Amino acid sequence: MRIIEANDYKDMSRKAANIISAQVIMKPDSVLGLATGSTPIGLYEQLVEWYKKGDLDFSKISTVNLDEYKGLDRENDQSYYYFMHDHLFNHVNIRPECTNVPNGMEPDAEKECRRYEALIDSLGGADLQLLGLGHNGHIGFNEPAPVFEKMTHCVDLTESTIEANKRFFASADEVPKQAYTMGIGTIMKAKKILVVVSGEDKAEIVAKAFSGDVTPEVPASILQMHQDVTVVADKAALSKLS
Ligand code: F6R
């Protein structure tokens, strides 16, 4: 595991965007595994800026996103489909048919999870998977659990997640109760993994996940077992890592 220290959020975003750019330049037909959340927003902005300058070409790139809320349609501005278009896909020359996000509107969970896992396999897996880190060590929607869930699956969101998300929706009833997510095995199949982390509020979980025991109670700790992981984190996030 390679740990790269950045000065602050902006520096983290530029360093991470540089790593993704290098991947796109070195292998123009790469499969990029992508994440949503607040942490990658700055790096997507940076990629868009470099694309607009003519430094990047996404025309042969394919993407697979980590997760999506079940029951939210694509037009909903809280869907991860919407997020990805808003922050990246609408601003670069990626082909829409080469972008993939789990289909939150497929009611048959087993069918959708099987389809998505097979799709990732048919693309040969992600060349580079981008991840954020949850405060409890979650990656994708893989929450702390007694065992690592391997494949793409449907998760019941915890009460605290539903509560935290309530503010983004018109009423509590509209908050999704489930989500589709790549499994830990799906993530671990990626050839390279890039984790971005920012802020002092993540310092404790960074220390636990990257220098503590490997346990499904801290899902990100499994990344210690992957042969090519780069963590780009700012000083604040690294402040408790010994
Ligand atoms: C996003 C995702 C989540 C986030 C994590 C961190 O697709 O799967 O695991 O990466 O919740 O979120 P932020 O970056 O908002 O702290």
Residues whose N, C-alpha, C, O or C-beta is under 5 A from the ligand:
A	BS01	F6R	A35 T36 G37 S38 T39 P40 L66 D67 L131 G132 L133 G134 H138 I139 G140 F141
